[in-house]
């Protein structure tokens, strides 16, 4: 297994499958339990969901199983590995928030963060792009 592979899988075209139905489907395919072994975040604006596995799983094999699953095909849902990224966009940031605050917030282990190499604030959009250091700790 590659250490660079994300334990997250993206499901697209989920409009024909309710979030509850998707969770049950993923439990059936993986043999794991939602909330206990994986979480599902639904992104309704783009008819997608991301399943993140907290239990060790061969994500590539899981994607293959999903693609071959009869119900997944019936719902016309597609599955792919979530590519790893070094930058994220944070939205709905109050105008009063500083880049220092954002840096400290996203470096907090409690928030699931890591070392931050750069923060670009876009006050007109109330957003910021946060770039993390790579896994070796350098930018």
Secondary structure by P-SEA (a helix, b strand, c coil): cccccccbbbbcccccccaaaaaaaaaaaacccccccbbbbbbccccbbbbbbccccaaaaaaaaaaacaaaaaacbbbbccccccbbbbccccccccaaaaaaaaacccccccccccccccccccbbbbbbccccccc
